[in-house]
Amino acid sequence: MVGARQCTPGGAMAAAEFAAGVADVGLVVCSGLALGVDTHAHKGALSANGDTVAVLGSGVERIYPKQNIALAHQVAERGALVSECWPTEPPTAHNFPKRNRIISGLSLGTIVVEAAIASGSLITARLAAEQNREVFAVPGSIFSEQSRGCHALIQQGAKLVANINDVLEELPTIQRGRVNQIQQGDKGEQTLLPFKRVLDSVGFETTDIDSIINRSGFEMAVVLEQLLTLELQNWIRAVPGGYVRIKRS
């Protein structure tokens, strides 16, 4: 899984959700330990008690970026840190295209979550296609610069994916019985939705508090109380400018 370093809240959420879904069916999530989408992909897999592999553009003793040193240790415990660099080699620009080749080569398919037109993520997607791997792209807003690369991939033949089942359909190694089990679990979850009107008023992109009040029809005090409960139950997350939904119903 690859994508923008400066991803949107929606992109971060999509990366974590797809990674958790992939891990839940027993597959390993492979990414590049970069900030943004890579970070949320690794964290999403770990949150589902899954395995994940990080391919580095530096030596394993020179973790980059430094903000992800702790995450690198967690990845090493549940998967592996992979690098073709000498252990003490620092990160250099020419190492990252080589790293992208390894990411796509290790993977059954590459999911691009957010990417600008000129980005390393599109290099990874091209390499995946050349290696006869599946290429998936998560769509976004037509007004978002971060989504233009994904839209270009879809126009070029990448599969548009909106949920984990869209990915599993293209991977014949996944047993259909396990996919059905996931779908049944999703349906069971729908009957347990808390504060449905308020929850349905929060989108997967940043939703301001006034919009939530207008959509739900409740007074502010009720909305704030229910939003707090939904946040504590990990249905939504507070972000600058409002809230975003984390889990699908």
Helices and strands as residue ranges (DSSP letters): H 9-24, E 29-31, H 37-47, E 52-55, G 66-68, H 69-78, E 80-82, H 95-106, E 109-112, H 120-130, E 134-137, G 145-147, H 148-155, E 159-160, H 164-168, H 176-190, H 196-200, H 209-216, H 220-232, E 236-239, E 242-245
